[in-house]
Amino acid sequence: MLMLLNRTKEKSTYKKDRITERPLRSIIKTISWRIVGTLDTIMISWFLTGKIETALAIGSVELVTKMVLYFGHERLWNLIPYGKE
């Protein structure tokens, strides 16, 4: 816990963040978030339709489209210096 608190005190710079936040990191974050999001979508779809086949179809389409959108969104935000010191 102390290590985490010490890390938050370190000054971060836009240049440093831009170098350390590589596209591969965004890809890994995209995949992990989409697993969570897709499972949520499948569960909601199954609850609403009562059909697991329909829920899986909705989830599979949503998985691909939202990964592409999230990756683009993440990379665009990485270019914006707002909130970076």
N, CA, C and O of each residue as an XYZ file, in Angstrom:
340
protein
N       0.827     -1.191      0.000
C       0.000      0.000      0.000
C       0.872      1.255      0.000
O       0.603      2.211     -0.728
N       1.913      1.240      0.821
C       2.806      2.383      0.895
C       3.471      2.639     -0.452
O       3.641      3.787     -0.863
N       3.845      1.559     -1.135
C       4.463      1.705     -2.448
C       3.497      2.374     -3.422
O       3.901      3.229     -4.211
N       2.248      1.994     -3.369
C       1.233      2.592     -4.236
C       1.087      4.084     -3.945
O       0.982      4.893     -4.868
N       1.082      4.445     -2.672
C       0.968      5.860     -2.310
C       2.186      6.637     -2.761
O       2.059      7.778     -3.207
N       3.353      6.050     -2.657
C       4.567      6.726     -3.111
C       4.556      6.932     -4.617
O       5.043      7.953     -5.103
N       4.018      5.995     -5.350
C       3.960      6.122     -6.811
C       3.056      7.265     -7.233
O       3.318      7.915     -8.245
N       1.996      7.523     -6.478
C       1.084      8.604     -6.857
C       1.720      9.963     -6.646
O       1.287     10.946     -7.247
N       2.742     10.039     -5.802
C       3.421     11.305     -5.557
C       4.418     11.638     -6.661
O       4.814     12.795     -6.809
N       4.831     10.629     -7.441
C       5.786     10.874     -8.510
C       5.161     11.765     -9.569
O       3.997     11.602     -9.934
N       5.955     12.707    -10.055
C       5.485     13.584    -11.122
C       5.427     12.808    -12.425
O       6.362     12.086    -12.773
N       4.360     12.956    -13.117
C       4.196     12.326    -14.413
C       4.227     13.424    -15.466
O       3.716     14.523    -15.250
N       4.824     13.118    -16.593
C       4.848     14.094    -17.667
C       4.178     13.503    -18.893
O       4.135     12.285    -19.071
N       3.665     14.371    -19.721
C       3.020     13.916    -20.943
C       3.996     13.121    -21.800
O       3.644     12.079    -22.353
N       5.225     13.620    -21.905
C       6.229     12.944    -22.729
C       6.506     11.540    -22.190
O       6.585     10.582    -22.959
N       6.655     11.419    -20.861
C       6.907     10.112    -20.247
C       5.710      9.177    -20.462
O       5.892      8.019    -20.839
N       4.500      9.668    -20.226
C       3.307      8.845    -20.402
C       3.157      8.393    -21.844
O       2.750      7.262    -22.107
N       3.482      9.267    -22.768
C       3.335      8.940    -24.175
C       4.285      7.803    -24.559
O       3.945      6.950    -25.379
N       5.458      7.802    -23.969
C       6.434      6.753    -24.249
C       6.034      5.448    -23.561
O       6.166      4.377    -24.153
N       5.552      5.521    -22.333
C       5.262      4.308    -21.574
C       3.916      3.685    -21.923
O       3.723      2.494    -21.682
N       3.015      4.421    -22.462
C       1.693      3.881    -22.831
C       1.749      3.449    -24.293
O       1.334      4.183    -25.190
N       2.255      2.281    -24.506
C       2.443      1.748    -25.855
C       1.143      1.145    -26.398
O       0.257      0.775    -25.628
N       1.035      1.049    -27.726
C      -0.161      0.445    -28.315
C      -0.440     -0.977    -27.818
O      -1.604     -1.352    -27.673
N       0.595     -1.773    -27.556
C       0.375     -3.137    -27.050
C      -0.367     -3.110    -25.717
O      -1.229     -3.953    -25.467
N      -0.035     -2.150    -24.867
C      -0.748     -2.017    -23.591
C      -2.228     -1.714    -23.845
O      -3.103     -2.266    -23.179
N      -2.497     -0.847    -24.800
C      -3.888     -0.533    -25.135
C      -4.608     -1.761    -25.672
O      -5.788     -1.958    -25.385
N      -3.920     -2.583    -26.442
C      -4.529     -3.808    -26.971
C      -4.885     -4.760    -25.827
O      -5.984     -5.313    -25.801
N      -3.961     -4.951    -24.883
C      -4.221     -5.842    -23.749
C      -5.362     -5.311    -22.892
O      -6.222     -6.079    -22.464
N      -5.379     -4.000    -22.636
C      -6.478     -3.403    -21.881
C      -7.800     -3.561    -22.620
O      -8.838     -3.812    -22.008
N      -7.753     -3.413    -23.932
C      -8.951     -3.567    -24.757
C      -9.519     -4.973    -24.612
O     -10.719     -5.139    -24.392
N      -8.677     -5.971    -24.732
C      -9.125     -7.369    -24.662
C      -9.691     -7.690    -23.277
O     -10.760     -8.291    -23.169
N      -8.979     -7.292    -22.220
C      -9.461     -7.615    -20.877
C     -10.799     -6.923    -20.575
O     -11.692     -7.522    -19.975
N     -10.924     -5.675    -20.990
C     -12.187     -4.968    -20.755
C     -13.319     -5.578    -21.573
O     -14.446     -5.678    -21.087
N     -13.037     -5.984    -22.797
C     -14.082     -6.553    -23.633
C     -14.552     -7.894    -23.105
O     -15.725     -8.228    -23.271
N     -13.701     -8.663    -22.485
C     -14.144     -9.920    -21.880
C     -15.210     -9.625    -20.829
O     -16.265    -10.258    -20.805
N     -14.926     -8.666    -19.972
C     -15.894     -8.279    -18.942
C     -17.167     -7.736    -19.573
O     -18.270     -8.150    -19.216
N     -17.014     -6.816    -20.505
C     -18.181     -6.195    -21.142
C     -19.028     -7.182    -21.935
O     -20.257     -7.115    -21.914
N     -18.365     -8.094    -22.633
C     -19.105     -9.069    -23.436
C     -19.868    -10.052    -22.555
O     -21.008    -10.401    -22.860
N     -19.255    -10.496    -21.474
C     -19.980    -11.377    -20.548
C     -21.213    -10.670    -19.993
O     -22.269    -11.283    -19.837
N     -21.075     -9.395    -19.701
C     -22.212     -8.608    -19.230
C     -23.308     -8.539    -20.299
O     -24.486     -8.731    -19.998
N     -22.920     -8.269    -21.527
C     -23.885     -8.189    -22.628
C     -24.597     -9.521    -22.845
O     -25.809     -9.557    -23.056
N     -23.843    -10.607    -22.792
C     -24.436    -11.937    -22.970
C     -25.451    -12.223    -21.869
O     -26.545    -12.719    -22.137
N     -25.083    -11.907    -20.631
C     -26.010    -12.153    -19.513
C     -27.284    -11.314    -19.652
O     -28.385    -11.824    -19.445
N     -27.144    -10.058    -19.993
C     -28.321     -9.192    -20.167
C     -29.173     -9.685    -21.331
O     -30.398     -9.755    -21.223
N     -28.524    -10.027    -22.444
C     -29.264    -10.518    -23.611
C     -29.999    -11.805    -23.305
O     -31.136    -11.993    -23.739
N     -29.367    -12.683    -22.570
C     -29.990    -13.958    -22.190
C     -31.190    -13.705    -21.284
O     -32.240    -14.330    -21.436
N     -31.020    -12.776    -20.335
C     -32.103    -12.426    -19.435
C     -33.298    -11.850    -20.205
O     -34.446    -12.201    -19.931
N     -33.022    -10.971    -21.162
C     -34.104    -10.308    -21.902
C     -34.773    -11.204    -22.938
O     -35.985    -11.124    -23.140
N     -33.982    -12.061    -23.598
C     -34.555    -12.894    -24.663
C     -34.935    -14.294    -24.197
O     -35.822    -14.932    -24.765
N     -34.249    -14.765    -23.152
C     -34.488    -16.130    -22.688
C     -33.839    -17.181    -23.590
O     -34.051    -18.379    -23.406
N     -33.044    -16.724    -24.567
C     -32.413    -17.646    -25.518
C     -30.898    -17.459    -25.481
O     -30.381    -16.393    -25.816
N     -30.202    -18.511    -25.070
C     -28.750    -18.416    -24.974
C     -28.116    -18.256    -26.349
O     -27.095    -17.579    -26.471
N     -28.694    -18.864    -27.397
C     -28.142    -18.732    -28.747
C     -28.162    -17.276    -29.211
O     -27.185    -16.783    -29.775
N     -29.267    -16.601    -28.971
C     -29.388    -15.189    -29.333
C     -28.416    -14.343    -28.516
O     -27.776    -13.432    -29.042
N     -28.314    -14.651    -27.239
C     -27.410    -13.911    -26.362
C     -25.961    -14.066    -26.821
O     -25.212    -13.089    -26.822
N     -25.556    -15.267    -27.209
C     -24.193    -15.491    -27.688
C     -23.950    -14.792    -29.026
O     -22.855    -14.284    -29.266
N     -24.946    -14.761    -29.888
C     -24.806    -14.062    -31.171
C     -24.622    -12.560    -30.943
O     -23.745    -11.938    -31.543
N     -25.445    -11.991    -30.084
C     -25.329    -10.567    -29.764
C     -23.958    -10.293    -29.144
O     -23.290     -9.329    -29.517
N     -23.542    -11.128    -28.210
C     -22.261    -10.952    -27.541
C     -21.079    -11.045    -28.491
O     -20.114    -10.296    -28.346
N     -21.137    -11.951    -29.462
C     -20.006    -12.109    -30.382
C     -19.859    -10.906    -31.324
O     -18.741    -10.481    -31.617
N     -20.977    -10.364    -31.793
C     -20.917     -9.168    -32.642
C     -20.430     -7.975    -31.827
O     -19.579     -7.210    -32.280
N     -20.962     -7.826    -30.651
C     -20.603     -6.724    -29.766
C     -19.123     -6.797    -29.386
O     -18.467     -5.763    -29.267
N     -18.598     -7.991    -29.197
C     -17.192     -8.168    -28.829
C     -16.261     -7.516    -29.851
O     -15.352     -6.771    -29.485
N     -16.489     -7.797    -31.112
C     -15.616     -7.288    -32.170
C     -15.777     -5.784    -32.356
O     -14.786     -5.053    -32.380
N     -17.003     -5.322    -32.486
C     -17.215     -3.899    -32.762
C     -16.716     -3.015    -31.624
O     -16.113     -1.972    -31.876
N     -16.954     -3.409    -30.394
C     -16.547     -2.557    -29.280
C     -15.051     -2.618    -29.013
O     -14.494     -1.661    -28.475
N     -14.382     -3.709    -29.367
C     -12.923     -3.732    -29.238
C     -12.285     -2.718    -30.181
O     -11.371     -1.986    -29.802
N     -12.775     -2.686    -31.397
C     -12.232     -1.744    -32.381
C     -12.499     -0.303    -31.934
O     -11.606      0.542    -31.994
N     -13.708     -0.031    -31.494
C     -14.051      1.312    -31.033
C     -13.239      1.717    -29.807
O     -12.758      2.848    -29.729
N     -13.083      0.806    -28.852
C     -12.340      1.123    -27.634
C     -10.868      1.387    -27.940
O     -10.289      2.331    -27.404
N     -10.266      0.580    -28.780
C      -8.857      0.768    -29.119
C      -8.644      2.153    -29.734
O      -7.721      2.868    -29.344
N      -9.483      2.531    -30.682
C      -9.385      3.851    -31.289
C      -9.577      4.957    -30.268
O      -8.847      5.949    -30.277
N     -10.544      4.794    -29.398
C     -10.828      5.768    -28.347
C      -9.636      5.906    -27.406
O      -9.250      7.020    -27.052
N      -9.058      4.793    -27.004
C      -7.907      4.789    -26.108
C      -6.710      5.496    -26.736
O      -6.042      6.293    -26.078
N      -6.442      5.208    -27.992
C      -5.290      5.819    -28.665
C      -5.504      7.320    -28.869
O      -4.557      8.097    -28.746
N      -6.722      7.733    -29.176
C      -7.002      9.162    -29.306
C      -6.798      9.887    -27.979
O      -6.196     10.960    -27.944
N      -7.293      9.309    -26.896
C      -7.127      9.937    -25.588
C      -5.656      9.996    -25.182
O      -5.250     10.894    -24.444
N      -4.872      9.057    -25.653
C      -3.449      9.083    -25.337
C      -2.752     10.279    -26.001
O      -1.694     10.710    -25.543
N      -3.330     10.807    -27.060
C      -2.763     11.970    -27.747
C      -3.152     13.289    -27.094
O      -2.525     14.318    -27.346
N      -4.172     13.264    -26.266
C      -4.683     14.484    -25.635
C      -3.923     14.735    -24.325
O      -3.932     13.889    -23.431
N      -3.268     15.891    -24.213
C      -2.481     16.142    -23.010
C      -3.316     16.510    -21.778
O      -2.780     16.555    -20.671
N      -4.599     16.771    -21.948
C      -5.442     17.181    -20.827
C      -5.377     16.144    -19.697
O      -5.567     14.950    -19.928
N      -5.109     16.612    -18.489
C      -5.056     15.743    -17.326
C      -3.726     15.069    -17.101
O      -3.541     14.357    -16.114
N      -2.794     15.290    -18.018
C      -1.450     14.759    -17.840
C      -0.563     15.922    -17.427
O      -0.693     17.035    -17.935
N       0.336     15.643    -16.500
C       1.212     16.712    -16.030
C       2.551     16.641    -16.700
O       3.423     17.466    -16.427
